[in-house]
């Protein structure tokens, strides 16, 4: 979601969706997620400035699609009722489940975000995941300890309606691939 109303998210709903996030599966029960609730208007403005700076850099990287990209609404940082930053906590040394797949800490954080997203939708609250920011700059702004890394800015809020399809599909930016192109059997199938 990128379009929010001005209505607040009731505190009990926010707590329920955060609790759902906290119940996510995590490899080795390491719970590598940290949530920073942004309540300062000044801090929200600074986060929006970081997002806008990255939006401009992303547009430049798009080449011939730069102007088309700049027309997309890619975030709701200023409009949403609740702004959360999800941080991948500094590595606590967990080896269980990570000896050969060390990135499972990030996968665990993604599970927490997904739980939060599903819970928000079940509560009738919209959520958008913003990934347009420089993690080091956001970490500095939020005093994240060394080894921690912001991985998501989550915009939560009331919405007039949920999109009928993903917004990028509605805007003609990209269409999702059918499952039949992504499901293989007994090994990776080549497209040729």
C-alpha positions in Angstrom: 0.0 0.0 0.0 1.1 3.5 -0.8 -2.1 5.4 -0.2 -3.3 6.0 3.3 -6.1 7.9 5.0 -5.4 10.3 7.9 -7.1 7.9 10.4 -4.9 6.5 13.2 -4.2 2.8 13.8 -5.7 1.9 17.2 -2.9 1.0 19.6 -4.4 -2.4 20.3 -4.3 -3.3 16.6 -0.7 -2.1 16.3 0.2 -4.3 19.3 -1.6 -7.3 17.8 0.2 -7.0 14.4 3.6 -6.5 16.2 2.9 -9.6 18.3 2.1 -11.5 15.1 5.4 -10.4 13.7 7.2 -11.5 16.9 5.6 -15.0 16.6 7.3 -15.6 13.2 9.5 -18.6 12.8 13.2 -17.9 13.2 16.1 -20.2 12.5 17.7 -21.4 15.8 15.1 -19.2 17.6 17.5 -16.3 17.2 14.7 -13.7 16.7 17.1 -11.3 14.8 14.4 -8.7 14.2 14.2 -5.4 16.0 11.3 -2.9 15.3 11.8 0.8 15.8 8.6 2.7 16.0 9.0 6.3 14.6 6.9 8.7 16.6 9.0 11.9 16.0 7.7 14.1 13.2 11.3 15.4 12.7 12.7 11.9 12.4 9.9 11.0 10.0 10.9 13.9 7.8 14.5 12.8 7.8 13.6 9.3 6.9 11.4 10.6 4.0 14.4 12.7 2.8 16.6 9.5 2.8 13.9 7.7 0.8 13.5 10.6 -1.6 17.3 10.7 -2.2 17.4 7.0 -3.0 14.3 7.4 -5.2 16.2 9.9 -7.3 19.3 7.6 -7.5 17.1 4.7 -8.5 15.5 6.7 -11.2 18.9 7.5 -12.7 19.8 3.9 -12.6 16.7 3.0 -14.6 18.0 4.6 -17.7 15.2 5.1 -20.2 12.5 4.2 -17.7 13.6 7.0 -15.3 10.7 9.4 -15.9 8.2 6.5 -15.8 9.6 5.4 -12.5 9.5 8.9 -11.0 5.7 9.0 -11.7 5.1 6.0 -9.5 4.1 6.5 -5.9 6.7 4.3 -4.2 6.1 5.1 -0.5 3.7 6.5 2.1 6.2 7.6 4.7 4.7 11.0 5.2 1.0 9.9 5.0 0.9 6.6 7.0 -0.4 6.6 10.6 2.5 4.3 11.8 6.0 4.2 10.6 8.2 1.2 11.6 11.8 0.5 10.7 12.8 -3.2 10.8 16.4 -3.8 11.7 18.4 -7.0 11.3 20.1 -7.2 14.7 23.8 -7.6 15.0 24.9 -11.2 14.6 24.6 -13.0 17.9 26.8 -15.9 16.8 23.9 -18.4 16.2 25.2 -21.3 14.2 22.1 -23.5 14.4 20.7 -23.6 10.9 23.3 -21.0 9.6 26.5 -22.9 9.2 25.9 -23.3 5.5 23.2 -20.7 5.1 24.4 -17.7 7.2 21.7 -15.5 5.6 19.0 -17.3 7.5 18.9 -14.4 9.9 17.7 -12.2 7.1 15.2 -14.9 6.1 13.9 -14.9 9.7 13.4 -11.2 9.6 11.5 -11.5 6.3 9.2 -14.0 8.0 8.5 -11.5 10.8 7.7 -8.8 8.2 5.4 -11.2 6.3 3.6 -12.1 9.6 3.1 -8.4 10.3 1.8 -7.8 6.8 -0.7 -10.6 6.9 -1.9 -9.6 10.4 -2.3 -6.0 9.3 -4.4 -7.1 6.3 -6.5 -9.3 8.6 -7.1 -6.2 10.8 -8.1 -4.1 7.7 -4.9 -2.1 7.9 -2.8 -1.4 4.9 1.0 -1.9 4.8 3.7 -0.9 2.4 7.3 -2.1 2.5 9.8 0.6 1.5 13.2 -0.5 0.5 14.4 2.7 -1.1 17.0 4.0 1.4 20.7 3.7 2.2 21.0 1.2 5.1 24.1 2.8 6.5 22.5 6.3 6.5 19.3 5.1 8.1 21.3 3.1 10.7 23.2 6.2 11.6 20.1 8.3 11.9 18.5 5.7 14.2 21.7 4.9 16.3 21.6 1.3 15.2 24.6 -0.5 16.8 27.5 -1.8 14.7 26.5 -5.0 12.8 22.8 -4.1 12.7 21.2 -3.2 9.4 17.9 -1.6 8.6 16.1 -3.8 6.0 12.6 -2.3 5.8 10.7 0.8 6.4 7.1 -0.2 7.0 4.2 2.2 6.4 1.0 1.1 8.2 -2.3 2.9 8.1 -6.0 2.9 7.4 -6.9 2.8 3.7 -10.0 3.7 1.7 -9.6 0.5 -0.2 -7.1 -2.2 -0.9 -5.7 -2.4 -4.4 -7.4 -5.0 -6.6 -4.0 -6.1 -7.9 -0.5 -5.2 -6.9 0.0 -1.5 -7.5 3.0 -2.0 -9.9 0.7 -4.2 -12.0 -2.1 -1.6 -11.9 0.4 1.0 -13.1 1.6 -1.1 -15.9 5.2 -1.3 -14.5 5.4 -5.1 -14.3 3.2 -8.1 -14.3 3.7 -11.1 -12.0 4.9 -14.4 -13.5 2.5 -17.3 -13.4 3.3 -20.1 -10.9 3.8 -22.5 -13.8 7.0 -20.5 -14.8 8.4 -20.7 -11.3 7.6 -24.3 -10.2 10.1 -26.9 -11.3 10.3 -30.6 -10.6 13.3 -32.7 -9.7 15.8 -29.9 -10.6 16.1 -26.5 -12.2 14.3 -26.4 -15.5 15.9 -24.2 -18.2 13.6 -21.8 -20.1 15.0 -22.9 -23.5 
